[in-house]
């Protein structure tokens, strides 16, 4: 039987890895799109934040301001969330080799509680950069070169001092032997020249000690400037918007768009137990429902092998979502299905954001 087409759209960034700042920016952008497409706000969130509000004491104005404040808090928390998550992935001890990237999942859940959801939108971030926060890149080659230059300067300085001492000695001998004949002066001069000629070849070997002792380190990639990083973020946001618009144009014009009564929006994150962030609360009771949701998300994304037992697996309800990918693709391991032989601190569980977004329609 031919495989069914993938139902989950995806975007591919022009980068080898997805940085923590890029993941946070795209996830908060997606959450804003979901709120508008699911009729939780009358206007897009970013547009609504720039719109003037006349009467700030009305009930509608208070709801609007509460949602904007919660959205701004969530954006701030997501920036540090993906940094902490990147650190947790870098310290993952369940693999033989050190991880340079990993997969993470974030769910936007609309409903009274995360367990009683009316709609769930899953976001998969493929190849999130795993890096310990605050750890500097290895630049051990630079000090060695400077040390070599320092040693070279010291040797050249010592050579110059030796030469000056020998010159002073020769001058003293010349003063003491003014009455000697010219042949003695010529011998002293020839000895001084021979000494200088014997010392002359010594500086060249000292100029190249570091390359011979240790090879130069490979050049580190130049980090992008702040302006380049902002431009990359804006480009990725536009790509995400176009992808969601194209998805809405398919499936009879529906896509993620649907009419829903205003309700609460919860954010759920899949992260290892070692993950630490004050804004996230571990929710072990959600594992069954959200593991099934994740399994279906991977299945409809074409990330799972087609087997008979997979088709018989209980579905976790309707799932919508999007993939955020980089040029480096990761293949999901058996950890999604089973957590055997995984250290407890590296076990993936679900966490909920301690805030909430409350939708409204009044304006």
C-alpha positions as CSV (number, residue, x, y, z in Angstrom):
1,X,0.0,0.0,0.0
2,X,1.6,3.4,-0.9
3,X,2.4,5.7,1.9
4,X,0.0,8.5,2.5
5,X,1.2,12.0,1.9
6,X,2.6,13.9,4.8
7,X,0.0,16.1,6.5
8,X,2.4,18.2,8.6
9,X,4.0,21.2,6.9
10,X,7.6,22.0,7.6
11,X,10.1,24.8,7.0
12,X,13.8,24.4,6.4
13,X,16.1,27.1,7.6
14,X,19.3,28.1,5.9
15,X,21.5,26.9,8.8
16,X,23.2,23.7,9.9
17,X,21.6,23.9,13.4
18,X,18.6,25.7,14.9
19,X,19.9,28.0,17.6
20,X,18.0,28.6,20.9
21,X,17.2,32.2,19.9
22,X,15.8,31.0,16.5
23,X,13.7,28.3,18.1
24,X,12.3,30.7,20.7
25,X,11.5,33.3,18.0
26,X,9.7,30.9,15.7
27,X,7.7,29.2,18.5
28,X,6.4,32.5,19.9
29,X,5.6,33.5,16.3
30,X,3.7,30.3,15.7
31,X,1.8,30.7,19.0
32,X,0.6,34.1,17.8
33,X,-0.5,32.6,14.5
34,X,-2.4,29.8,16.3
35,X,-4.3,32.3,18.5
36,X,-5.5,34.2,15.5
37,X,-6.3,31.1,13.3
38,X,-8.2,29.5,16.1
39,X,-10.3,32.7,16.7
40,X,-8.9,33.4,20.1
41,X,-8.1,37.0,19.2
42,X,-9.9,39.3,16.8
43,X,-6.6,40.5,15.2
44,X,-3.0,39.1,14.9
45,X,-1.2,39.5,18.2
46,X,1.6,41.7,16.8
47,X,-0.9,43.9,15.0
48,X,-3.1,44.1,18.0
49,X,-0.1,45.3,20.2
50,X,0.4,48.2,17.9
51,X,-3.2,49.3,17.7
52,X,-4.3,52.2,19.9
53,X,-6.8,51.5,22.5
54,X,-9.2,54.3,23.5
55,X,-11.0,53.3,26.6
56,X,-8.5,51.4,28.8
57,X,-11.1,50.8,31.6
58,X,-13.5,48.7,29.5
59,X,-13.8,45.0,30.0
60,X,-12.6,44.3,26.5
61,X,-9.6,46.6,26.9
62,X,-8.6,44.8,30.2
63,X,-8.8,41.4,28.5
64,X,-6.7,42.6,25.6
65,X,-4.1,44.0,27.9
66,X,-4.0,40.8,30.0
67,X,-3.5,38.7,26.9
68,X,-0.7,41.0,25.6
69,X,1.0,41.0,29.0
70,X,0.8,37.2,29.2
71,X,2.1,36.9,25.6
72,X,5.0,39.2,26.3
73,X,5.9,37.1,29.4
74,X,5.7,33.9,27.4
75,X,8.0,35.4,24.8
76,X,10.5,36.3,27.5
77,X,10.3,32.9,29.1
78,X,10.7,31.0,25.8
79,X,14.0,32.8,25.1
80,X,15.5,31.4,28.3
81,X,13.6,28.1,28.0
82,X,15.4,27.0,24.8
83,X,18.7,28.1,26.2
84,X,18.1,25.9,29.3
85,X,16.8,23.1,27.0
86,X,19.9,23.4,24.8
87,X,22.1,23.0,27.9
88,X,20.1,20.0,29.1
89,X,20.6,18.3,25.7
90,X,24.3,19.0,25.7
91,X,24.6,17.2,29.1
92,X,22.6,14.2,27.9
93,X,24.4,11.1,29.0
94,X,22.3,8.5,27.2
95,X,24.5,8.5,24.1
96,X,28.0,7.3,23.5
97,X,29.2,10.5,21.9
98,X,28.6,14.0,22.9
99,X,25.4,15.4,21.4
100,X,25.7,18.5,19.1
101,X,21.9,18.7,18.5
102,X,18.6,17.1,19.5
103,X,14.9,17.2,18.8
104,X,12.5,19.0,21.0
105,X,8.7,19.3,20.9
106,X,6.3,22.0,22.0
107,X,2.5,21.8,22.0
108,X,0.0,24.6,21.9
109,X,-3.1,23.3,23.7
110,X,-6.4,25.1,23.6
111,X,-8.9,24.1,26.2
112,X,-9.8,24.5,29.9
113,X,-6.9,22.3,31.0
114,X,-4.0,20.6,29.1
115,X,-5.6,17.2,29.7
116,X,-9.0,18.3,28.3
117,X,-7.9,19.9,25.1
118,X,-10.2,21.0,22.3
119,X,-7.3,21.5,19.9
120,X,-3.6,20.7,20.0
121,X,-0.9,22.0,17.7
122,X,2.5,20.4,17.9
123,X,5.8,22.1,17.0
124,X,8.8,19.9,16.3
125,X,12.2,21.6,16.3
126,X,14.7,19.3,14.5
127,X,18.5,19.7,15.2
128,X,18.3,22.2,18.0
129,X,21.8,23.2,18.9
130,X,23.0,21.5,22.1
131,X,25.4,23.8,23.9
132,X,26.1,24.4,27.5
133,X,25.0,28.0,28.3
134,X,28.0,30.2,29.2
135,X,30.6,27.9,27.9
136,X,33.2,29.6,25.7
137,X,34.4,28.1,22.4
138,X,37.9,26.5,22.5
139,X,40.5,29.1,21.6
140,X,43.5,27.4,23.2
141,X,45.5,28.0,20.0
142,X,45.6,31.7,20.5
143,X,47.4,31.8,23.8
144,X,50.0,29.3,22.5
145,X,50.8,31.6,19.6
146,X,51.1,34.6,21.9
147,X,53.3,32.6,24.2
148,X,55.5,31.7,21.3
149,X,55.7,35.3,20.3
150,X,56.5,36.2,23.9
151,X,59.3,33.6,24.0
152,X,60.6,34.9,20.7
153,X,60.7,38.4,22.0
154,X,62.5,37.2,25.2
155,X,65.1,35.3,23.1
156,X,65.6,38.3,20.8
157,X,65.9,40.6,23.8
158,X,68.5,38.2,25.4
159,X,70.4,38.1,22.1
160,X,70.5,41.9,21.9
161,X,71.6,42.1,25.5
162,X,74.4,39.6,24.8
163,X,75.5,41.5,21.8
164,X,75.5,44.8,23.8
165,X,77.5,43.2,26.6
166,X,80.0,41.9,24.1
167,X,80.2,45.3,22.5
168,X,80.8,46.9,25.9
169,X,83.5,44.4,26.7
170,X,85.3,45.0,23.4
171,X,85.1,48.7,23.9
172,X,86.6,48.4,27.4
173,X,89.4,46.2,26.1
174,X,90.1,48.8,23.3
175,X,90.4,51.6,25.9
176,X,92.8,49.6,28.0
177,X,94.9,48.7,25.0
178,X,95.2,52.1,23.3
179,X,98.9,51.7,23.3
180,X,98.9,48.4,21.5
181,X,99.6,48.1,17.9
182,X,97.0,48.0,15.0
183,X,97.4,44.3,14.6
184,X,95.9,43.7,18.1
185,X,93.0,46.0,17.2
186,X,92.4,44.1,14.0
187,X,92.4,40.8,15.9
188,X,89.9,42.1,18.5
189,X,87.7,43.4,15.7
190,X,87.9,40.1,13.9
191,X,87.0,38.2,17.1
192,X,84.0,40.6,17.7
193,X,82.8,40.0,14.1
194,X,83.2,36.3,14.4
195,X,81.2,36.4,17.7
196,X,78.5,38.4,16.0
197,X,78.4,36.1,13.0
198,X,78.1,33.1,15.3
199,X,75.2,34.7,17.1
200,X,73.4,35.8,14.0
201,X,71.9,32.4,13.0
202,X,70.3,31.9,16.4
203,X,67.2,34.2,16.0
204,X,65.7,32.4,12.9
205,X,65.1,29.0,14.6
206,X,63.4,30.9,17.6
207,X,61.0,32.6,15.2
208,X,59.2,29.3,14.4
209,X,58.9,27.3,17.6
210,X,55.1,27.1,18.0
211,X,54.3,25.7,14.5
212,X,56.9,23.0,14.8
213,X,55.9,22.0,18.4
214,X,52.1,22.0,17.8
215,X,50.0,22.4,14.7
216,X,47.8,25.5,14.5
217,X,44.2,24.9,15.6
218,X,41.5,25.0,12.9
219,X,39.9,28.4,12.4
220,X,36.7,29.0,14.3
221,X,33.7,30.1,12.3
222,X,33.1,33.8,12.7
223,X,29.8,34.4,14.6
224,X,27.2,36.5,12.8
225,X,26.8,40.1,13.8
226,X,23.7,41.3,15.6
227,X,22.3,42.8,12.4
228,X,22.8,39.5,10.5
229,X,21.1,37.5,13.3
230,X,18.1,39.8,13.3
231,X,17.8,39.5,9.5
232,X,18.0,35.7,9.8
233,X,15.2,35.8,12.4
234,X,13.0,38.0,10.2
235,X,13.6,35.8,7.2
236,X,12.7,32.7,9.2
237,X,9.5,34.3,10.5
238,X,8.4,35.3,6.9
239,X,9.1,31.7,5.8
240,X,6.9,30.4,8.7
241,X,4.1,32.7,7.8
242,X,4.2,31.7,4.1
243,X,4.2,28.0,5.0
244,X,1.2,28.4,7.3
245,X,-0.6,30.4,4.6
246,X,0.1,27.7,2.1
247,X,-1.2,25.1,4.5
248,X,-4.4,27.0,5.0
249,X,-4.8,27.1,1.2
250,X,-4.9,23.3,1.1
251,X,-7.5,21.0,2.5
252,X,-10.4,23.0,1.2
253,X,-9.0,26.2,2.6
254,X,-9.0,25.1,6.2
255,X,-5.6,24.1,7.4
256,X,-5.1,25.3,10.9
257,X,-7.9,27.9,10.7
258,X,-11.1,27.0,12.6
259,X,-13.8,28.8,14.4
260,X,-13.5,28.2,18.2
261,X,-15.0,29.8,21.2
262,X,-12.6,31.8,23.3
263,X,-10.9,29.5,25.8
264,X,-7.5,29.1,27.6
265,X,-4.3,28.4,25.8
266,X,-1.7,26.2,27.5
267,X,1.9,25.6,26.4
268,X,3.4,22.1,27.0
269,X,7.0,21.2,26.4
270,X,8.8,17.9,26.1
271,X,12.2,18.0,27.9
272,X,14.4,15.8,30.0
273,X,14.1,15.6,33.7
274,X,17.4,17.4,34.1
275,X,15.8,20.4,32.5
276,X,15.5,23.3,34.9
277,X,13.5,26.5,34.5
278,X,11.4,28.4,37.1
279,X,8.5,29.0,34.6
280,X,7.9,25.3,33.8
281,X,6.3,22.6,36.0
282,X,6.8,18.9,35.3
283,X,3.5,17.0,34.7
284,X,4.0,13.3,34.8
285,X,0.3,12.7,34.5
286,X,0.2,14.1,31.0
287,X,2.7,11.5,29.6
288,X,0.2,9.0,28.4
289,X,-2.0,11.5,26.4
290,X,0.9,13.6,25.0
291,X,3.1,10.6,24.1
292,X,0.2,9.3,22.0
293,X,-0.1,12.8,20.5
294,X,3.6,12.9,19.7
295,X,3.5,9.4,18.2
296,X,0.7,10.5,15.9
297,X,2.5,13.7,15.0
298,X,5.6,11.7,14.0
299,X,3.4,9.2,12.1
300,X,1.6,11.8,10.0
301,X,5.0,13.6,9.4
302,X,6.4,10.4,7.8
303,X,9.0,10.1,10.6
304,X,8.0,6.5,11.6
305,X,8.5,3.3,9.6
306,X,5.3,1.9,8.2
307,X,4.3,-1.2,10.0
308,X,1.1,-3.0,10.7
309,X,1.2,-2.6,14.5
310,X,1.7,1.2,14.1
311,X,-1.6,1.4,12.2
312,X,-3.4,-0.4,15.1
313,X,-1.9,1.9,17.7
314,X,-4.5,4.0,19.5
315,X,-4.6,7.5,18.2
316,X,-4.2,10.5,20.4
317,X,-6.9,12.6,18.7
318,X,-6.6,15.1,15.9
319,X,-3.1,16.6,15.7
320,X,-2.0,19.7,13.8
321,X,1.5,21.1,13.7
322,X,4.6,22.2,11.9
323,X,8.2,21.2,11.7
324,X,11.1,23.6,12.1
325,X,14.1,22.0,10.4
326,X,17.7,22.8,9.5
327,X,20.0,21.5,6.8
328,X,21.1,18.8,9.3
329,X,18.3,16.2,9.6
330,X,18.0,14.0,12.6
331,X,16.4,10.6,12.7
332,X,14.3,9.9,15.8
333,X,15.5,7.0,17.9
334,X,13.5,4.4,19.8
335,X,13.3,6.8,22.8
336,X,10.0,8.1,21.4
337,X,8.4,4.6,21.6
338,X,10.3,3.2,24.6
339,X,12.5,4.6,27.3
340,X,14.6,1.5,28.1
341,X,18.2,1.9,29.2
342,X,17.8,5.7,29.6
343,X,19.2,7.3,32.8
344,X,16.4,8.8,34.9
345,X,17.7,12.4,34.5
346,X,17.7,12.0,30.7
347,X,14.1,10.6,30.6
348,X,11.9,12.8,28.5
349,X,8.7,14.0,30.3
350,X,6.2,16.8,29.6
351,X,6.3,20.2,31.3
352,X,3.6,22.9,31.4
353,X,4.2,26.6,31.4
354,X,3.0,28.1,34.6
355,X,1.1,30.9,32.8
356,X,-1.9,30.9,30.4
357,X,-3.3,32.9,27.6
358,X,-7.0,33.7,27.7
359,X,-8.7,34.4,24.4
360,X,-11.4,37.0,23.8
361,X,-13.5,38.3,21.0
362,X,-14.8,41.6,22.3
363,X,-13.2,44.7,20.8
